[in-house]
Amino acid sequence: MTKIDYRLNAIVDSSLSDIAPLAELAALAAHNGATIIQYRDKTASTRQMIDQARAIVEALKGTGVPLVINDRVDVAMATGADGVHLGVDDMDAETARRLLGLDAIIGLTVKSMADARHVAQAPADYACIGGVFETISKVNPDRPVGLTGLKQIRTYLRNERPDLPVGAIAGITLERVPDVIAAGADGVALISALFRTDDIATTAKAFRNAVDDAIGARP
């Protein structure tokens, strides 16, 4: 399995295209503390996604920050992205691993203990627990798991997969970072809280510093 630095996952979602080109946003995040980039688009055609992903891959060259594609194994394969992030309704991780190879990054969403039990047996390189809090970035029919649910799921995964990095997503603010990391998360995933700010570079640095400080403060 590939070792992933999940401290700051910057998700460039298609809804952010009114701010700047997604490739530009990805590069800005990567140069200011993001440790992994995820490209997510629920509405574009396959061709549009491939073009967009190729632009992001190009923008990230030289940064050392990997790019994963949300949902779409085919787009990852077509563009030279580093891997995929898969939800519970997407392709299973075993099939994705066969298609993408041993070196590809495969991340999985965890929304419940049932998901966690599945992830513990899957060929995944990281997991992301969410939604932790309410979010404006995505319609989420599931109730937030909260800090208590985050801690419960994280504890289970730590016991089953000690080396698996686990992030947290949904409603993460700068003020919430210490509590989220204290509950066991190895990092946070951000969309609006990072990109819909007046100064994206400064915000990225602030989140990265907050995560690093919180990790350093753990017993």
Stockholm file with secondary structure:
# STOCKHOLM 1.0

chainA/1-219         MTKIDYRLNAIVDSSLSDIAPLAELAALAAHNGATIIQYRDKTASTRQMIDQARAIVEALKGTGVPLVINDRVDVAMATGADGVHLGVDDMDAETARRLLGLDAIIGLTVKSMADARHVAQAPADYACIGGVFETISKVNPDRPVGLTGLKQIRTYLRNERPDLPVGAIAGITLERVPDVIAAGADGVALISALFRTDDIATTAKAFRNAVDDAIGARP
#=GR chainA/1-219 SS CCCCCCSEEEEEEGGGTTTSCHHHHHHHHHTTTCSEEEEECSSSCHHHHHHHHHHHHHHTTTTCCCEEEESCHHHHHHHTCSEEEECTTSCCHHHHHHHHCTTSEEEEEECSHHHHHHHHHSCCSEEEECCSSCCSSSCCCSCCCHHHHHHHHHHHHHHHCTTCCEEEESSCCGGGHHHHHHTTCSEEEESHHHHSSSCHHHHHHHHHHHHHHHHHTCC
#=GC SS_cons         CCCCCCSEEEEEEGGGTTTSCHHHHHHHHHTTTCSEEEEECSSSCHHHHHHHHHHHHHHTTTTCCCEEEESCHHHHHHHTCSEEEECTTSCCHHHHHHHHCTTSEEEEEECSHHHHHHHHHSCCSEEEECCSSCCSSSCCCSCCCHHHHHHHHHHHHHHHCTTCCEEEESSCCGGGHHHHHHTTCSEEEESHHHHSSSCHHHHHHHHHHHHHHHHHTCC
//
